[in-house]
Amino acid sequence: MTTISKGKFKPYFDEIYNRADRVTEITIGGYFLFGIFLAFFYDTWLVGLGVGSLSLILYFGIKFLLKGTYVHHYIASLVVAIFMAQFIYQMHGLFEMHFTAFVAIIVLMAYQNYKVFIPATLFIVIHHGIFAYIQYIGFVNNDEAYQAIYFTQLDYMDLQTFIFHAGLVAVTVLIAASYSVYTRNRSKFLFQKLIESEEQSEITKMNILFAKEISNNNYDNEYNLNREDPLSSALLDMRESLKNSAVREEQERFTNKGLAELSNIIRDNGSNLKDLTYEVIEFLVKYMKLNQGGFFIVKEEGDDVFLELEGCYAYDRRKKINKRIQPGEGLVGQSYQEKDSIYLTEVPENYINIKSGLGDANPRSIFITPVKRDEIIEGVMELASFRVLKDYERGFLEKAGESIAVALNTAKVNQKTTELYEQSQQQTEEMRAQEEEMRQNMEELSATQEEMQRTQKDYENMLAETKKENEELKKQLAIKV
């Protein structure tokens, strides 16, 4: 059986005490009126009004002055015993007046508290012992003043009578006290059942409300359910399980959606390395609600390997920053060299600034992850945020890096192929130009040769003419001789 604190029983016992107070107050009021009635017999008005009024003042005064306590219960016990003594005196020791003590005991049983009998019992014992002895002394010494206390209507109460008298009172009080203990325990048992029933009813209501919230996929509302209740415990466990499942689904949805959108960006920009890096870093910053990002790609110049900032987002303007980083240099170089991600939540002062409408500010967290495929590093991404990144968000960035690495490699190959093709085209054009120049030179050479041939022929003709003229001149000279 569940242990219930005394504080939970208090309202129920207070109701019992209130009912008992009403019965007691009616009894005390009736005793006061009864005392006035008895005053008619032996003209005991002073006792009836005086003692009765003082008894009423004592009870109601204590009840008023000590509100919130149970002291007046014990005062009521004392007052009904005082009224008994008053009635005995008013009726000159009439035996029947002693019976009013039994009436008082019955009334006090309503409190279900054996301790409430103590004041009345003590008063009765003291009153009977003293007054019986005084009356006995008065009879023995023939002292009318002592005899006038009127404890008994006999001349005195002998020891045998006193023992029977006291024994009956003791037995009555013992029975009443025992019954009070029984009724109190019984009431406590019933109250406990009632409290447990009310608590179980409240638990059931809370369980119903809690189950409705779960059915509406609301897993964050706080309900103070009792883990000791099997159903409540099962509902809490179910809530935690569903909540964890919902969180996992949301994280998986976030990752899958992001990777799908990233694939579209890669497909649309895979042929251009510069556009690819910018579009990728812009998407990641916006999709994850970050604040700034930079994309470094691995480049080679001869034997020199370095990282160059190719794409960036959330700077003053979109432009290529002439920034080179050697392997092992800074956090970006360290991430490249170690082939592992770096996550900082304590960002060094002035490590990086995020520009906003309010000015420059240090980020709350920095995440640097290598873009790699099969342990081959194609680049490094550096992202900054005013908030702390969650585990699944960092995991998403690492998965995204794998897809981006393949695209980067393809883009690099395409870019290299394009460069080689353009170089080949340029060489072809140069060769064509050289061929054309050679053709022109050959044509010019051919024309020159033809001109030389014509000139030579003309020279030969001219020599032939000159020779002919010389021969004719010789002939003419020969004739003259």
C-alpha positions in Angstrom: 0.0 0.0 0.0 1.3 3.5 -0.9 2.5 5.6 2.0 0.6 8.8 2.2 1.8 11.9 4.1 -0.1 13.2 7.1 -0.7 16.5 5.2 -2.9 14.7 2.7 -5.1 13.3 5.5 -5.6 16.7 7.2 -8.5 18.0 5.0 -10.5 14.8 5.7 -9.8 14.8 9.4 -10.6 18.5 9.6 -14.0 17.7 8.2 -14.5 15.1 11.0 -13.2 17.6 13.6 -15.6 20.3 12.3 -18.5 17.9 12.7 -17.3 16.9 16.1 -17.0 20.6 17.1 -20.6 21.2 16.1 -21.8 18.2 18.2 -19.6 19.3 21.1 -20.7 22.9 20.9 -24.4 21.8 20.9 -23.6 19.6 23.9 -21.9 22.5 25.8 -24.7 24.8 25.0 -27.2 22.2 26.1 -25.2 21.7 29.3 -25.2 25.4 30.0 -29.0 25.5 29.6 -29.3 22.4 31.7 -27.3 24.1 34.5 -29.8 27.0 34.5 -32.6 24.5 34.6 -31.1 22.8 37.6 -30.7 26.1 39.4 -34.5 26.1 40.0 -34.2 23.1 42.3 -31.7 24.3 45.0 -31.5 28.0 44.0 -28.0 27.6 42.6 -28.2 30.5 40.1 -24.7 31.8 40.8 -23.2 28.4 40.1 -25.4 27.7 37.1 -24.8 31.1 35.5 -21.3 31.8 36.7 -19.5 28.5 36.2 -21.5 27.8 33.0 -20.6 31.2 31.5 -16.9 30.8 32.4 -16.9 27.4 30.8 -18.4 28.8 27.6 -15.9 31.7 27.6 -13.0 29.3 28.1 -14.0 27.0 25.2 -14.9 29.7 22.6 -12.2 32.0 23.7 -9.5 29.4 23.2 -11.0 28.4 19.8 -11.0 32.0 18.7 -7.5 32.9 20.0 -5.8 29.7 18.7 -7.3 29.4 15.3 -5.8 26.7 13.1 -4.9 24.5 16.1 -6.7 21.7 17.9 -6.3 23.0 21.5 -10.0 23.7 21.8 -10.7 20.0 21.5 -8.9 19.3 24.8 -10.5 22.4 26.3 -13.9 21.0 25.3 -13.0 17.8 27.1 -12.2 19.8 30.2 -15.3 21.9 30.0 -17.8 19.0 29.8 -16.1 17.5 32.9 -16.5 20.8 34.7 -20.2 20.9 33.8 -20.5 17.4 35.3 -19.0 18.6 38.6 -21.3 21.7 38.4 -24.4 19.5 37.9 -23.4 17.2 40.8 -23.0 20.2 43.1 -26.3 21.8 41.9 -28.2 18.6 42.6 -26.6 18.0 46.0 -24.7 14.9 44.9 -27.5 13.2 43.0 -26.0 10.0 41.5 -27.7 10.5 38.2 -25.7 13.7 37.6 -22.5 11.6 37.5 -23.9 10.0 34.4 -23.4 13.3 32.5 -19.7 12.2 32.4 -20.7 9.2 30.2 -22.6 11.5 27.9 -19.5 13.7 27.6 -17.4 10.6 26.8 -19.8 9.6 24.1 -19.7 13.1 22.6 -15.9 13.2 22.7 -15.7 9.9 20.7 -16.7 12.0 17.6 -13.1 13.4 17.5 -11.7 9.9 16.9 -8.8 10.8 19.1 -8.0 8.9 22.2 -5.9 11.8 23.6 -9.0 14.0 23.8 -10.2 11.9 26.8 -7.2 12.8 28.9 -8.3 16.2 30.2 -11.8 14.9 31.2 -10.4 11.8 32.8 -7.8 13.7 34.8 -10.4 16.2 36.0 -12.8 13.5 37.0 -10.1 11.6 38.9 -9.0 14.7 40.7 -12.5 15.9 41.3 -13.8 12.6 42.6 -10.8 11.9 44.7 -10.7 15.3 46.4 -14.4 15.8 46.8 -15.1 12.3 48.0 -12.3 12.6 50.6 -13.6 16.1 51.8 -17.2 14.8 52.2 -15.9 11.8 54.0 -13.9 14.1 56.4 -16.9 16.2 56.9 -19.0 13.2 57.9 -16.4 11.8 60.2 -15.7 15.2 61.9 -19.3 16.3 61.6 -18.2 19.4 59.7 -21.2 20.7 57.8 -19.1 22.9 55.7 -17.2 19.9 54.3 -20.4 18.0 53.9 -21.9 20.8 51.9 -19.8 20.1 48.9 -22.4 17.6 47.9 -20.2 15.0 46.1 -22.8 12.3 46.7 -26.3 12.2 48.0 -25.2 9.8 50.7 -23.5 10.9 53.8 -20.2 9.8 52.1 -18.9 7.4 49.5 -17.2 4.4 51.0 -14.1 2.9 49.4 -16.0 0.0 47.8 -18.5 2.3 46.2 -15.7 4.6 45.1 -13.8 1.8 43.5 -16.8 0.6 41.6 -17.6 4.2 40.6 -14.0 4.9 39.4 -13.7 1.5 37.7 -16.8 2.0 35.6 -15.5 5.4 34.5 -12.1 3.9 33.7 -13.7 1.0 31.7 -15.9 3.5 29.8 -13.0 5.8 29.0 -10.9 2.8 27.9 -13.6 1.5 25.7 -14.3 4.9 24.2 -10.5 5.5 23.7 -10.1 2.1 22.0 -13.1 2.7 19.8 -11.7 6.1 18.9 -8.4 4.5 17.8 -10.4 1.9 15.8 -12.6 4.5 14.1 -9.6 6.8 13.4 -7.6 3.9 11.8 -10.7 2.9 9.9 -11.2 6.5 8.7 -7.6 6.8 7.8 -7.8 3.6 5.8 -10.9 4.9 4.0 -9.4 8.3 3.5 -6.3 6.6 2.1 -8.4 4.6 -0.4 -10.2 7.8 -1.3 -6.9 9.7 -1.7 -5.5 6.9 -3.8 -8.6 6.9 -5.9 -8.5 10.6 -6.4 -4.8 10.5 -7.2 -5.4 7.6 -9.6 -8.2 9.6 -11.2 -5.9 12.6 -11.6 -3.2 10.4 -12.9 -5.7 8.9 -15.4 -6.7 12.4 -16.5 -3.1 13.4 -16.9 -2.4 10.2 -18.8 -5.3 10.9 -21.2 -4.1 14.5 -21.8 -0.6 13.2 -22.2 -1.7 10.5 -24.7 -3.6 13.1 -26.7 -0.5 15.3 -27.0 1.5 12.3 -28.1 -1.2 11.5 -30.7 -0.8 15.0 -32.0 3.0 14.6 -32.4 3.6 17.0 -29.6 6.4 15.5 -27.6 7.7 18.6 -25.8 4.8 19.4 -23.4 5.8 18.8 -19.8 3.5 16.7 -17.7 4.3 15.7 -14.1 3.5 12.1 -14.5 4.2 9.6 -11.7 6.9 7.2 -12.7 5.5 4.8 -10.0 2.3 4.4 -12.0 2.8 1.6 -14.6 0.7 3.3 -17.3 2.3 6.7 -16.7 5.8 5.1 -16.9 4.9 3.3 -20.1 3.5 6.6 -21.6 6.7 8.4 -20.7 8.8 5.7 -22.2 6.7 5.7 -25.3 6.9 9.5 -25.6 10.7 9.4 -25.3 10.8 6.6 -28.0 8.5 8.5 -30.3 10.3 11.7 -29.7 13.7 10.2 -30.5 12.2 8.6 -33.6 10.7 11.9 -34.7 14.0 13.7 -34.1 15.9 11.0 -36.1 13.3 11.3 -38.9 13.6 15.0 -38.9 17.4 14.8 -39.0 17.3 12.2 -41.8 14.8 14.4 -43.7 17.1 17.4 -43.3 20.1 15.4 -44.5 18.3 13.8 -47.5 16.7 17.0 -48.6 19.9 18.9 -48.4 21.9 16.2 -50.3 19.1 16.1 -53.0 19.2 19.9 -53.5 23.0 19.8 -53.4 23.0 17.2 -56.2 20.9 19.5 -58.3 23.3 22.4 -57.8 26.3 20.1 -58.6 24.5 18.9 -61.8 23.8 22.4 -63.0 27.2 23.8 -62.2 29.5 20.8 -62.5 31.2 22.1 -65.6 32.5 25.3 -64.1 34.7 25.1 -61.1 34.3 28.7 -60.0 30.5 28.7 -60.3 30.3 25.3 -58.6 32.3 26.4 -55.5 30.3 29.6 -55.1 26.9 28.0 -55.6 27.7 25.1 -53.2 29.0 27.4 -50.4 26.0 29.7 -50.8 23.6 26.9 -50.6 25.1 25.3 -47.5 25.2 28.7 -45.7 21.6 29.4 -46.5 20.2 25.9 -46.1 21.8 25.5 -42.6 21.0 29.1 -41.6 24.7 29.8 -41.0 26.4 33.2 -41.5 29.5 32.9 -43.5 31.4 30.3 -45.6 34.5 29.8 -47.6 35.6 27.1 -50.1 39.2 26.3 -50.5 40.3 24.0 -53.3 43.5 22.1 -53.7 45.8 23.3 -56.5 49.2 22.4 -57.7 51.9 24.4 -59.4 54.8 22.1 -60.2 55.7 20.4 -57.0 54.0 23.1 -54.9 50.6 22.0 -53.4 48.4 24.7 -51.7 44.8 25.6 -50.9 43.3 28.6 -52.6 40.0 30.3 -51.7 37.9 29.7 -54.7 34.3 30.4 -53.5 33.0 32.4 -50.5 29.7 33.7 -49.2 28.6 36.7 -46.9 31.7 38.8 -47.6 31.4 42.5 -48.6 30.8 41.4 -52.2 31.3 38.3 -54.3 34.8 38.3 -55.5 37.7 35.9 -55.5 40.0 36.6 -52.6 43.7 36.1 -53.4 44.3 33.8 -50.4 46.6 30.8 -50.4 47.1 28.5 -47.5 49.9 25.9 -47.3 49.2 22.4 -45.9 49.4 22.6 -42.1 49.0 26.3 -42.1 46.2 27.5 -39.8 43.0 25.5 -39.1 42.2 25.1 -42.8 45.7 23.8 -43.5 45.5 21.5 -40.5 42.2 20.1 -41.5 43.7 19.3 -45.0 46.8 17.8 -43.5 45.0 15.6 -40.9 42.1 14.8 -43.3 39.7 15.4 -40.5 37.1 17.9 -39.5 37.7 20.7 -36.9 34.9 22.1 -34.8 35.4 25.2 -32.5 32.9 26.7 -30.1 35.5 29.0 -28.5 36.6 31.0 -31.5 39.8 33.0 -31.0 39.4 36.8 -31.0 39.6 38.3 -34.5 40.0 34.8 -36.1 37.2 35.7 -38.5 34.6 38.4 -38.5 31.0 38.2 -39.6 29.6 41.4 -41.1 26.0 42.2 -40.2 23.8 45.3 -40.0 25.1 45.9 -36.5 28.7 45.7 -37.5 31.4 43.0 -37.2 31.2 40.2 -34.7 33.0 37.0 -33.8 31.1 33.8 -34.6 29.9 31.5 -32.0 31.2 28.4 -33.8 33.5 27.4 -36.6 33.3 24.2 -38.6 36.1 23.2 -41.0 35.7 20.0 -42.9 37.8 18.4 -45.7 36.1 17.7 -49.0 37.4 14.3 -49.8 36.8 11.1 -51.8 38.5 7.9 -50.9 40.9 9.8 -48.6 41.8 12.1 -51.5 41.4 15.7 -50.5 39.9 17.9 -53.2 39.3 21.0 -51.0 38.3 22.3 -47.5 35.2 24.1 -46.5 35.1 26.6 -43.6 31.7 27.7 -42.2 31.0 30.2 -39.4 27.8 30.7 -37.4 26.4 32.8 -34.5 25.0 29.5 -33.1 26.3 26.1 -32.1 26.1 23.4 -34.7 24.3 20.1 -33.8 25.9 16.7 -34.3 23.6 15.8 -37.2 24.4 19.2 -38.9 28.1 18.5 -38.8 27.4 15.0 -40.1 25.5 16.4 -43.0 28.3 18.7 -43.9 30.8 15.8 -43.9 28.4 13.8 -46.1 27.9 16.8 -48.4 31.7 17.0 -48.7 31.9 13.5 -50.2 29.4 14.4 -52.9 31.2 17.7 -53.5 34.6 16.0 -53.7 33.4 13.9 -56.7 32.0 16.9 -58.4 35.1 18.9 -57.8 37.3 16.2 -59.2 35.0 16.0 -62.3 35.0 19.8 -62.6 38.8 19.8 -62.3 39.1 17.1 -65.0 36.6 19.0 -67.2 38.5 22.3 -66.6 41.8 20.6 -67.5 40.2 19.0 -70.5 38.9 22.4 -71.6 42.2 24.0 -71.1 44.0 21.3 -73.1 41.4 21.5 -75.8 41.7 25.3 -75.9 45.5 24.9 -76.0 45.2 22.4 -78.8 42.9 24.7 -80.7 45.3 27.6 -80.2 48.2 25.4 -81.4 46.1 24.3 -84.4 45.3 28.0 -85.3 49.0 28.9 -84.9 50.0 26.0 -87.2 47.4 27.1 -89.7 48.7 30.6 -89.6 52.2 29.4 -90.1 51.1 27.2 -93.0 49.3 30.2 -94.6 52.4 32.3 -94.1 54.6 29.6 -95.6 52.1 29.3 -98.6 52.3 33.0 -99.1 56.1 32.9 -98.9 56.1 30.0 -101.4 53.9 32.0 -103.7 56.1 35.0 -103.4 59.1 32.9 -104.0 57.5 31.3 -107.0 56.6 34.8 -108.4 60.2 35.9 -107.8 61.6 32.9 -109.6 59.3 33.5 -112.6 60.3 37.1 -112.6 64.0 36.1 -112.5 63.3 33.6 -115.3 61.7 36.4 -117.4 64.6 38.8 -116.6 67.1 36.1 -117.5 65.3 35.4 -120.8 65.1 39.1 -121.6 68.9 39.3 -120.8 69.6 36.4 -123.0 67.5 37.9 -125.8 69.3 41.2 -125.3 72.7 39.4 -125.5 71.6 37.6 -128.6 70.6 40.9 -130.2 73.8 42.4 -129.1 75.8 39.5 -130.5 73.8 39.7 -133.8 74.4 43.4 -134.0 78.1 42.8 -133.3 78.3 40.2 -136.1 76.6 42.5 -138.6 79.0 45.3 -137.5 82.0 43.0 -138.1 80.6 42.1 -141.6 80.2 45.7 -142.5 83.7 46.5 -141.3 85.0 43.5 -143.3 83.4 44.8 -146.5 84.9 48.2 -146.2 88.3 46.8 -145.8 
